[in-house]
Amino acid sequence: MVKMSRKITVRRLGLCGTSLLILAAVPAAAWGQSTAMTTDLPETNATSQDVASGDIIVTARKREEKLQDVPVSVTAFSGASLDARGYQSVVDIQQSTPNLNFTPGTGGTSSQISAYIRGVGEYDYIITSDPAVAVFVDGVYQARPFGAMTSLLGIDRIEVLRGPQGSLFGKNTIGGAINIVLQKPTGSDHGKVDVQAGSYASLQGRASYDGSLSQDLSYIVSVLGRRADGWQHLDTGGTLGNQNQLGGRAALRWHPGDFDAVLSVDGLHQRQNSAAHSMIAFEPTFFSGLFSTFVTPCCTVPASIKRTGTSNLLNIDNADGVDGSLTMDFSALGGHVKSISAIRNSVVTFARDGDASAVNFAGDRQHINSTQYSQEFQVSHELFGGRVKTLLGLYGFYERAHQQTLLVTAYGLYPQLIAAGFDPALAAALDFNIDFDQIQTTKNLAAFGSATVELSNALSLDIGGRYTWEHKDFDQTARRIFADVPLIPGIPGYHLQNTWHNFSPKVTLNYKIDSDVLLYALVSQGFRSGGFNGRPTSAEAIGGFDPEKLTSYEAGIKSDLFSRKLRINISGFYNQYRDMQVVVQFPLPTGIVARTENAGRARIWGFEFESRLRANNWLTFDGSVGYLNARYQQYFSHDAAGNVLDYSNLKLKHTPPWSASLGATATAPLSPHVGASLRIDGAYQDRQFVDVQNTSLLEARPNVILNASINFKVDNGMSFGVEAQNLTNRQVIKEGFDSRGSFGFVEAYYNPPRRIFANVRYEF
């Protein structure tokens, strides 16, 4: 049955590709009789509006370069390309990017970005855990990517850099980096307004205007409003996974001569119910039995993932985020200087109800307030007639994060046990309704540099490295709410601190066969910050862990062939992942204790293929294929009986062996004043596990997601269209947790079902 399912999904993608190839054979005349007006078609995957080369300009090496000239595995999307594909959020780019996976909002939040690149990532939202794939907005690192500008408002481009980027981008880029670049004011006196409505009573409006105040002073103002019902219905009425957001951005640019300064402020205000999540299995445990006996019966698995239950306490997903940055570019010190100063604050409150009912058997509620400050200086030079390019930089970062966690476990059991005559000490030991209060401060200083040396007209060597110093302070208190005693006897609170040092190098050798073909090979390292155990339940679990490290070996080719009508980019990689931060359980006389340790080691290898074919002047194909072989080489833990659990040779989560995408965009004039564009694409993912233990219930089956859109553009600035996402209404598991050993349930998160939208846009 499994093999048959895989064949069916691959066959569907193949049929989609066959249909697109048939479309290529249709004569251009069939699309219209007049060629007086051509539709303004955005380029597809990794392309932009650069007419000469079809290349988007990226900053993967901290300098502007054409995508095909950069010896790095990077997929890039222009803002116009994102609109053409109908993408609603940054997470949608996973459909067209090989070996990229986003997990939905765990913990009940939808405002967090959790990315996995080549099997490396982190989904935990606790402040003591840092991401393994970093998100940057206009060059500013987002320590807590809550409330970040991810709703595709005013996007110039998005770059997905695969592999460790530690030498230039710093910590927590061990898997890669996602670089979001916002539009700069140009003073074009140009504006646009678009409105979209569709499934689940969704309504979205966006507006922006790029204007000038003087010859050297320009501005951009953008706003976004979005509301929609959720796809998961509550037994008591209402939905989970709804949307209610208001966002905006304002940027001011002063550009006299070679001095360029951009002051930018953006924000997000969100008031929603919790993200959709489902209890898909339940096995009674001692704990659930106590709760059912002394409080209320629990728990029942919903008949469908589209229905669930929750309590008011555990149904919230609020976010407020404000970002401010000042970026200055100017000539000084015999070269080019760039300064990026930034401040960011995010305040989020979110919750999840794991038992899928109105009773409070298991769940949690989080409140996180994070403020960060960062400053980066870069100085670049071109020496010896441009044959040597250097970059030197300094970076400083400070963050203060405060997290309050209400852990809900058999809520109300303690007073019922006391009323039933239980010994208070025993009742207190069974009170796992816990109030965690954590404050962490992080200080980070780094110096980095790179040099690109042209050894010949075709051969060049790129050497870079980054030295990082990081210090963290952590304070925590934890109390049992009903018993009103410290969670850990005799330890009402504690303070931890640690300092780490790291050097992340990178060496790249690239060879240009000609202006259209680039070969490269590289070795790079990255690291993910060390930290502290944020959820200790015993004195033995109090402590910390060191940074984890990844060394990557990669080789690839980037090519534009047949007069640049065909683009083929291929990369292969082998990663050694060591000192992995993994949760290890170990037995004590009082029970099992879990803590994070540097106890893991893994091996990851694979390849990526990306292509684009401009079949003729009205039809373009794009596609990608990714392969991953990712397994633990070392990972030991224990079960509740104290038996050793060997997770070695298990697959890393979120690592489908095969992933692929295929799409086509066709454009044609319908009349001298009206043009049309049609977009069809499909994305395939092989079976994968979404948890460390490779739980069979949390195995995502092979699947194909199909999308389509059709748009019409009138030369008076008006355009309108219809788009459909997930046409086949396929929902698969994207994240999950197996808590059968404690609470008795298995929890899963799914991708959204089919959605259809109509949109109208006016540019002026």
C-alpha positions in Angstrom: 0.0 0.0 0.0 2.8 2.4 0.8 4.6 1.9 -2.4 1.4 2.3 -4.4 0.6 5.6 -2.6 4.1 6.9 -3.6 3.6 5.8 -7.2 0.2 7.6 -7.4 1.6 10.9 -6.1 4.6 10.8 -8.4 2.3 9.9 -11.2 0.1 12.9 -10.5 3.0 15.3 -10.6 4.1 13.6 -13.9 0.6 14.1 -15.4 0.8 17.8 -14.4 4.2 18.1 -16.1 2.8 16.3 -19.2 -0.1 18.7 -19.4 2.3 21.6 -19.2 4.5 20.2 -22.0 1.4 19.8 -24.2 0.6 23.5 -23.4 4.0 24.4 -24.8 3.1 23.0 -28.1 0.1 25.2 -28.5 0.8 27.9 -31.1 1.1 31.4 -29.7 -1.6 32.5 -32.1 -4.1 30.5 -30.2 -3.6 32.8 -27.3 -4.6 36.0 -29.1 -4.6 37.8 -32.5 -2.7 41.0 -31.5 0.8 41.6 -30.2 0.5 45.3 -29.7 0.6 44.9 -25.9 2.5 42.3 -23.9 1.6 41.2 -20.4 4.0 42.3 -17.6 4.9 38.8 -16.5 7.0 38.4 -13.4 9.9 36.0 -13.9 9.6 32.7 -12.1 11.9 30.9 -9.7 15.2 32.6 -9.1 14.6 35.3 -11.7 13.7 39.0 -11.6 13.2 42.0 -13.7 16.9 42.3 -14.9 16.1 42.3 -18.6 19.7 41.7 -19.7 20.4 38.5 -17.9 17.2 37.3 -16.2 19.1 37.4 -12.9 17.8 38.6 -9.6 20.4 40.6 -7.6 21.2 38.9 -4.3 23.5 39.7 -1.3 24.5 36.2 -0.3 28.1 37.4 0.1 27.2 40.7 1.7 27.6 42.5 -1.6 25.2 42.8 -4.6 25.8 40.2 -7.2 23.8 38.4 -9.9 22.4 35.1 -8.7 24.2 33.1 -11.2 27.6 34.6 -10.2 27.3 33.6 -6.6 29.0 30.3 -5.6 26.4 29.5 -3.0 23.2 27.3 -3.1 20.6 30.0 -3.1 17.0 30.2 -4.3 15.6 33.7 -4.8 12.2 35.2 -5.4 11.4 38.7 -6.5 8.3 40.4 -5.1 6.6 40.2 -8.4 7.3 36.5 -8.6 5.7 36.0 -5.2 2.6 37.8 -6.3 2.5 35.8 -9.6 2.5 32.5 -7.6 -0.2 33.7 -5.2 2.0 33.2 -2.2 0.4 34.7 1.0 3.3 34.3 3.4 7.0 33.6 3.5 6.3 30.0 4.4 4.7 29.4 1.0 8.1 29.6 -0.7 8.8 26.0 0.5 6.7 24.8 -2.4 9.3 26.0 -4.9 12.5 25.6 -2.9 14.3 22.2 -2.7 15.1 20.8 0.7 13.2 23.6 2.5 10.5 22.8 5.1 8.5 25.2 7.3 6.7 23.8 10.4 3.3 25.3 11.4 3.0 27.3 14.6 3.6 24.9 17.4 2.3 25.9 20.8 -0.7 27.5 19.2 1.1 30.4 17.5 1.0 31.2 13.8 3.4 34.2 14.0 6.6 32.2 14.4 8.8 31.2 11.5 10.3 27.7 12.0 12.4 26.6 9.1 14.3 23.4 8.3 16.9 23.5 5.5 18.6 20.2 4.5 17.2 18.6 7.6 18.6 21.2 10.0 16.2 23.3 12.0 14.4 24.0 15.3 10.7 24.4 16.1 10.8 25.1 19.8 9.7 28.6 20.8 11.2 28.7 24.3 13.7 31.6 24.8 16.5 29.2 25.8 16.4 27.6 22.4 17.8 29.4 19.4 16.8 28.7 15.7 19.1 26.7 13.5 17.9 28.6 10.4 18.2 32.3 10.9 15.8 34.9 9.5 17.1 38.3 8.4 15.0 41.3 7.5 17.0 44.0 5.6 20.2 42.5 7.1 18.9 42.5 10.6 18.9 39.2 12.5 15.6 38.2 14.1 16.3 36.5 17.4 12.7 35.7 18.1 10.9 35.6 14.7 7.5 36.3 16.2 5.5 39.0 14.5 8.2 39.5 11.8 7.2 41.0 8.5 6.3 37.7 6.9 3.1 38.6 5.2 4.7 39.7 2.0 4.1 43.4 2.5 6.5 45.5 0.5 8.9 42.7 -0.4 11.6 43.3 -2.9 13.0 39.8 -2.8 13.5 36.7 -0.6 16.8 34.8 -0.6 17.0 31.2 0.7 20.7 30.4 1.4 21.2 26.7 2.0 24.1 25.3 4.1 26.0 27.0 7.0 26.4 30.7 6.6 28.3 31.3 9.8 31.3 33.1 8.2 29.3 36.1 7.2 25.9 35.9 8.8 26.9 34.6 12.2 25.3 32.4 14.8 22.3 30.2 14.3 22.8 29.9 10.5 24.0 26.3 10.9 21.3 25.1 8.4 21.1 28.2 6.3 19.5 31.6 6.3 16.4 33.3 5.0 17.1 36.9 3.9 14.0 39.1 3.4 14.8 42.3 1.6 12.2 45.1 1.7 11.6 47.6 -1.1 13.6 50.8 -0.9 11.9 54.2 -1.7 12.7 55.3 -5.2 10.7 58.5 -5.4 8.7 57.1 -8.4 5.4 58.6 -7.3 3.8 55.2 -7.9 1.2 53.5 -5.9 -0.9 50.3 -5.9 -3.9 48.9 -4.1 -5.1 45.3 -4.1 -8.1 43.6 -2.5 -8.5 39.8 -2.2 -11.5 37.8 -1.0 -12.1 34.1 -0.9 -12.5 30.9 1.1 -13.3 30.9 4.8 -14.7 34.4 4.6 -11.2 35.8 4.0 -10.7 39.4 3.1 -7.3 41.1 2.6 -6.4 44.6 1.6 -2.9 46.0 0.8 -1.9 49.5 -0.3 1.5 51.1 -0.8 2.8 54.4 -2.2 6.3 55.3 -3.3 6.7 59.1 -3.4 9.3 61.9 -3.3 9.6 64.9 -1.0 12.5 66.4 -2.8 15.2 65.4 -5.3 17.2 63.5 -2.7 14.4 62.5 -0.3 11.8 59.8 -1.0 9.5 57.6 1.0 7.4 54.4 1.0 4.2 53.8 3.0 2.6 50.4 3.0 -0.4 48.9 5.0 -2.0 45.5 5.2 -5.2 44.2 6.7 -6.3 40.6 6.8 -9.1 38.6 8.3 -10.3 35.1 7.7 -12.1 32.3 9.6 -10.1 29.2 10.4 -10.6 25.8 8.8 -10.8 23.9 12.1 -14.3 24.3 13.8 -14.8 24.4 17.5 -17.6 22.3 19.2 -18.6 25.5 21.0 -18.6 27.7 17.9 -15.9 29.6 16.2 -12.7 28.3 14.6 -9.1 27.8 15.3 -6.5 29.0 12.8 -8.4 32.2 12.0 -6.6 35.4 10.9 -7.0 38.9 12.1 -4.0 41.1 11.4 -3.0 44.7 10.7 0.5 45.5 9.5 2.3 48.5 8.1 5.6 49.9 7.1 7.1 53.3 6.5 10.5 54.1 5.1 12.3 57.3 4.4 15.4 57.5 2.1 17.9 60.3 1.8 20.2 59.8 -1.2 22.4 62.8 -2.0 25.2 61.6 -4.3 27.0 58.5 -3.1 25.5 58.7 0.4 22.4 56.5 0.9 20.5 56.3 4.1 17.2 54.4 4.7 15.2 54.8 7.9 12.6 52.0 8.2 9.8 51.2 10.7 7.4 48.3 10.4 4.9 46.7 12.7 2.3 43.9 13.1 -0.8 43.8 15.3 -2.5 40.4 15.6 -5.5 39.2 17.6 -6.5 35.6 16.7 -7.6 32.3 18.1 -5.0 29.6 18.5 -3.5 27.9 15.5 -5.2 24.8 14.3 -4.0 21.5 15.9 -5.5 18.1 16.4 -5.4 15.2 18.8 -5.2 12.1 16.6 -4.8 9.4 19.2 -5.3 8.8 22.9 -4.3 6.0 25.3 -5.4 6.2 28.9 -2.6 6.7 31.4 -2.3 6.8 35.2 -2.5 10.5 35.1 -5.5 10.7 32.8 -7.2 8.1 35.0 -6.7 10.3 38.1 -8.1 13.3 36.3 -11.1 11.4 35.0 -11.8 10.0 38.4 -11.5 13.1 40.6 -12.1 16.0 38.1 -14.0 15.2 34.9 -13.9 12.5 32.2 -11.1 12.8 29.6 -10.3 12.4 26.7 -12.0 11.7 23.3 -10.3 11.8 19.9 -12.3 14.1 17.5 -13.9 12.3 14.6 -12.2 14.6 12.1 -9.2 16.9 12.1 -11.6 19.7 11.0 -13.3 19.6 14.4 -11.9 20.0 17.9 -12.5 21.5 21.3 -10.7 24.0 23.5 -11.0 26.0 26.6 -11.0 29.8 26.8 -7.8 29.7 28.8 -6.0 27.9 26.0 -7.4 29.7 23.0 -5.3 32.8 22.1 -2.8 33.8 19.5 -1.9 37.5 19.9 1.2 39.2 18.6 2.6 42.8 18.5 5.9 43.5 16.8 7.7 46.7 16.0 11.0 46.9 14.1 13.1 50.0 13.4 16.4 50.2 11.4 18.7 52.7 9.9 20.9 51.6 7.1 23.6 53.9 5.7 25.9 53.3 2.7 28.7 55.7 1.8 32.3 56.0 0.6 35.0 56.3 3.3 38.2 54.7 4.5 39.3 54.2 0.9 36.3 51.9 0.2 32.6 51.4 0.8 31.1 51.6 4.3 27.8 50.2 5.4 26.2 50.6 8.8 23.0 48.7 10.0 21.5 49.9 13.3 18.4 48.2 14.5 16.0 47.7 17.4 13.2 45.2 17.6 10.5 44.4 20.1 7.9 41.6 20.0 5.2 40.7 22.5 3.3 37.5 22.0 0.7 35.6 23.9 -0.3 32.2 22.6 -1.7 28.9 23.8 -2.5 25.3 22.8 -5.1 22.8 24.1 -3.5 19.4 23.7 -6.6 17.4 24.9 -8.9 18.8 22.2 -11.7 19.5 24.7 -13.2 22.2 26.9 -11.6 20.5 30.0 -8.1 21.6 31.0 -6.3 18.3 31.1 -3.2 19.2 29.1 -1.9 22.3 27.4 0.1 25.4 27.9 -0.1 29.2 27.6 2.9 31.4 26.8 3.7 35.1 27.1 7.0 36.3 25.6 8.4 39.8 25.6 11.7 40.2 23.7 13.7 43.3 22.9 16.9 43.3 20.8 19.4 45.8 19.7 22.0 45.2 17.0 24.7 47.2 15.2 26.8 46.0 12.2 29.6 47.8 10.4 31.0 46.6 7.0 33.9 48.0 5.1 34.6 46.7 1.6 37.4 47.4 -0.9 38.4 46.5 -4.4 42.1 46.2 -4.9 44.5 45.5 -7.8 42.1 46.7 -10.4 39.2 44.8 -8.9 41.0 41.4 -8.9 40.8 41.3 -5.1 37.6 42.1 -3.2 37.7 42.3 0.6 35.1 42.7 3.3 35.7 43.4 7.0 33.0 43.7 9.6 32.1 44.2 13.2 28.8 43.1 14.8 27.2 43.7 18.2 24.0 42.2 19.5 22.0 42.4 22.8 18.7 40.8 23.7 16.6 40.6 26.8 13.8 38.1 26.6 11.2 37.4 29.3 8.9 34.3 29.1 6.1 33.3 31.3 4.7 29.8 30.9 1.6 28.4 32.4 1.8 24.6 32.1 -1.7 23.2 32.4 -1.7 19.5 33.4 -4.8 18.0 35.0 -6.0 21.4 36.0 -7.8 21.3 39.3 -6.7 17.8 40.3 -4.7 19.0 43.4 -7.7 20.6 45.3 -9.9 17.5 44.4 -7.2 15.2 45.9 -7.0 17.3 49.0 -10.8 17.2 49.4 -10.7 13.4 49.0 -8.3 13.1 51.9 -5.0 12.5 50.1 -1.7 13.3 51.9 -0.8 16.9 51.0 2.8 16.0 50.0 1.5 13.3 47.6 -1.1 15.7 46.2 1.6 18.3 45.7 3.8 15.9 43.9 0.9 15.3 41.4 0.4 19.0 40.8 2.0 19.6 37.5 0.2 22.9 36.9 3.4 24.9 36.8 4.2 28.6 36.5 7.6 29.1 34.8 9.1 32.6 34.8 12.3 33.0 32.8 14.5 36.0 31.9 17.5 35.6 29.6 19.9 38.2 28.4 22.3 37.6 25.5 25.3 39.5 24.5 27.1 38.8 21.2 30.1 40.4 19.7 31.7 39.3 16.4 34.4 40.2 13.9 34.2 38.8 10.3 35.8 39.1 7.0 36.2 37.7 3.6 38.5 38.1 0.6 37.8 37.1 -3.0 40.9 36.7 -5.1 40.8 36.2 -8.9 43.7 33.7 -9.5 43.0 33.9 -13.2 40.4 35.2 -15.5 38.3 32.1 -14.8 39.5 30.9 -11.4 38.9 32.6 -8.1 39.3 31.8 -4.4 37.0 33.0 -1.7 38.2 32.8 2.0 36.1 34.0 4.9 35.7 33.6 8.6 33.9 34.9 11.7 35.0 35.0 15.3 32.1 35.1 17.8 32.0 35.8 21.5 28.7 35.2 23.2 27.5 35.4 26.8 24.1 34.5 28.3 22.6 35.0 31.7 19.5 33.0 32.7 17.2 33.4 35.7 14.2 31.1 36.4 11.6 30.5 39.0 9.1 27.6 38.9 6.1 27.0 41.2 3.4 24.4 41.4 0.3 26.6 41.1 -2.3 24.8 43.3 0.2 23.5 45.9 2.0 26.8 45.9 5.4 25.3 46.4 8.6 25.3 44.3 8.5 22.9 41.4 11.9 21.6 42.6 12.0 21.2 46.4 14.3 23.6 48.1 15.0 25.5 44.8 12.5 28.4 44.3 14.7 30.0 41.7 18.2 29.9 40.3 20.7 31.8 38.1 22.9 30.4 35.3 25.5 32.0 33.1 28.0 30.9 30.5 30.3 32.2 27.8 31.1 30.6 24.5 33.6 31.3 21.7 33.4 30.2 18.1 35.3 30.5 14.8 33.4 29.7 11.6 35.5 29.6 8.4 34.5 29.2 4.8 36.7 28.4 1.8 35.3 28.5 -1.8 36.9 27.7 -5.1 35.0 28.7 -8.2 35.7 28.4 -11.9 33.9 30.2 -14.7 34.0 28.0 -17.9 32.5 31.0 -19.7 30.1 33.9 -18.8 27.2 31.5 -18.5 28.6 28.5 -16.6 30.1 28.5 -13.1 31.6 25.6 -11.2 32.2 25.8 -7.5 33.3 23.8 -4.5 33.3 24.9 -0.9 33.9 23.9 2.7 32.0 25.8 5.4 31.2 25.7 9.1 28.4 27.1 11.2 27.2 26.9 14.8 24.1 27.1 16.8 24.2 28.9 20.2 24.6 27.1 23.4 22.0 27.6 26.2 20.2 26.4 29.2 17.5 23.8 30.0 14.4 25.8 30.2 12.0 23.2 31.5 13.8 21.3 34.3 11.6 19.2 36.7 14.5 18.1 39.0 17.7 19.5 40.3 19.6 17.0 38.1 18.0 18.6 35.0 19.2 22.2 35.8 22.1 23.1 33.6 23.1 24.0 30.1 24.5 22.8 26.8 27.2 24.0 24.4 26.8 25.1 20.8 26.3 22.5 18.1 28.4 22.6 15.0 28.0 21.6 11.4 30.7 21.2 8.7 29.5 21.2 5.1 31.2 20.0 1.9 29.5 21.2 -1.3 30.1 21.3 -5.0 27.8 22.7 -7.7 27.3 24.1 -11.1 25.3 27.1 -12.3 24.5 27.4 -16.0 22.5 29.3 -18.5 22.3 27.5 -21.8 21.0 27.9 -25.3 21.2 31.7 -25.4 20.0 31.7 -21.8 16.7 30.1 -22.5 17.5 27.2 -20.2 18.9 27.5 -16.7 20.2 24.5 -14.8 21.7 24.8 -11.3 22.9 21.7 -9.5 24.5 21.3 -6.1 25.6 18.3 -4.0 26.5 18.3 -0.3 27.8 16.2 2.6 27.2 17.5 6.1 28.8 16.4 9.4 26.6 17.4 12.3 28.1 17.1 15.7 27.4 18.1 19.3 23.7 18.1 18.5 21.5 19.6 21.1 19.1 16.7 21.8 16.7 15.9 24.6 18.0 13.0 26.6 16.0 11.1 29.2 17.7 9.4 32.1 16.4 7.4 35.1 16.5 8.5 38.7 15.1 6.7 41.8 12.2 9.3 41.7 11.5 8.8 38.0 12.6 9.8 34.5 14.3 13.2 34.0 14.7 14.9 30.6 17.3 17.5 29.7 19.0 18.9 26.6 22.5 17.7 26.1 25.2 17.7 23.3 24.6 14.0 22.8 23.8 13.8 19.2 25.7 13.2 15.9 24.3 13.0 12.4 25.3 12.6 8.8 23.3 14.4 6.1 24.0 14.2 2.4 22.0 15.0 -0.8 21.6 17.2 -3.8 19.5 19.9 -5.3 18.5 20.6 -8.9 16.8 23.8 -10.1 15.8 24.6 -13.6 14.0 27.2 -15.7 13.1 26.9 -19.4 11.8 29.8 -21.4 10.1 27.7 -24.1 9.1 30.8 -26.2 8.2 34.4 -25.6 5.0 33.5 -23.8 5.7 30.3 -21.9 8.1 29.6 -19.1 8.6 26.4 -17.1 10.4 26.1 -13.8 11.1 23.1 -11.6 13.3 21.7 -8.8 14.3 18.4 -7.3 15.8 17.8 -3.9 17.2 14.6 -2.3 18.0 14.1 1.4 19.6 11.2 3.2 19.7 12.3 6.9 20.2 9.9 9.8 21.4 10.0 13.4 24.8 8.4 13.9 24.6 8.7 17.7 21.6 9.4 19.9 20.9 7.5 23.2 18.1 8.1 25.7 15.9 6.1 28.2 12.3 5.1 28.5 10.1 5.3 31.7 11.4 1.9 32.8 15.0 3.0 32.5 15.8 0.9 29.4 18.3 2.4 27.0 16.7 3.8 23.8 19.0 3.8 20.8 17.8 6.4 18.2 20.9 5.9 16.2 20.2 5.3 12.5 16.7 6.9 12.8 15.9 9.6 10.2 16.1 13.2 11.2 12.7 14.8 11.3 11.5 16.9 8.3 13.7 15.1 5.9 11.7 13.7 3.0 14.1 11.7 0.8 12.6 13.3 -2.3 11.0 16.6 -2.9 10.1 18.2 -6.2 8.3 21.1 -7.8 7.1 21.8 -11.4 5.4 24.9 -12.7 4.5 26.8 -15.8 3.5 30.3 -16.6 1.9 31.3 -19.8 1.2 34.9 -20.9 -0.6 36.2 -24.0 -2.4 39.4 -25.2 -6.2 39.1 -25.5 -6.6 42.5 -27.1 -4.5 45.6 -27.7 -5.3 46.6 -24.1 -5.7 43.4 -22.1 -3.2 40.6 -21.4 -3.6 37.3 -19.6 -1.3 35.1 -17.5 -1.9 31.5 -16.4 0.1 29.8 -13.7 0.0 26.1 -12.7 2.4 24.5 -10.3 2.7 21.4 -8.2 4.9 20.5 -5.2 5.7 16.9 -4.2 7.1 15.7 -0.9 8.1 12.1 -0.1 7.1 10.4 3.2 8.8 11.9 6.3 8.6 11.8 10.1 7.9 15.0 12.0 9.3 13.8 15.4 12.6 12.6 16.6 11.4 9.1 17.5 10.0 8.4 14.0 6.6 7.6 15.4 4.4 5.9 12.9 1.4 8.0 13.8 3.4 11.1 13.0 4.6 10.0 9.6 3.6 12.3 6.8 2.6 10.4 3.7 3.8 11.3 0.2 1.8 14.1 -1.2 1.4 16.5 -4.1 0.0 20.0 -3.6 -1.4 21.7 -6.7 -1.9 25.4 -7.2 -3.3 27.4 -10.1 -4.0 31.1 -10.9 -5.2 33.1 -13.8 -4.8 36.9 -14.0 -5.9 39.6 -16.5 -4.1 42.9 -16.8 -5.5 46.1 -18.4 -3.2 48.8 -19.6 -5.0 51.4 -17.5 -3.3 49.9 -14.4 -6.2 47.6 -13.4 -5.7 43.8 -13.0 -7.9 41.0 -11.6 -7.7 37.3 -11.3 -8.5 34.1 -9.4 -6.1 31.7 -7.7 -6.5 28.3 -6.0 -4.2 26.8 -3.4 -4.1 23.1 -2.6 -6.5 22.2 -5.4 -6.8 18.6 -4.5 -7.6 19.5 -0.9 -4.7 17.3 0.5 -3.9 17.8 4.2 -0.9 16.1 5.6 0.9 16.2 9.0 3.5 19.0 9.2 4.5 18.8 12.9 3.5 16.7 15.9 4.2 15.3 19.4 3.8 11.9 20.9 2.9 12.3 24.6 1.4 8.8 25.1 4.0 8.0 27.8 2.8 10.9 30.0 -0.5 12.5 29.0 -1.7 9.7 26.7 -2.3 11.6 23.5 -0.7 12.2 20.1 -1.0 15.7 18.7 -0.6 16.8 15.1 -0.5 20.0 13.0 -1.7 19.9 9.4 -1.3 22.2 6.3 -4.4 24.2 5.3 -7.1 22.7 3.0 -8.1 24.0 -0.4 -8.6 27.7 -0.6 -9.8 29.9 -3.6 -9.4 33.6 -3.8 -10.4 36.4 -6.2 -8.3 39.5 -6.4 -8.4 43.0 -7.9 -5.4 45.4 -8.1 -5.0 48.9 -9.3 -1.7 50.6 -10.0 -1.3 54.4 -10.5 
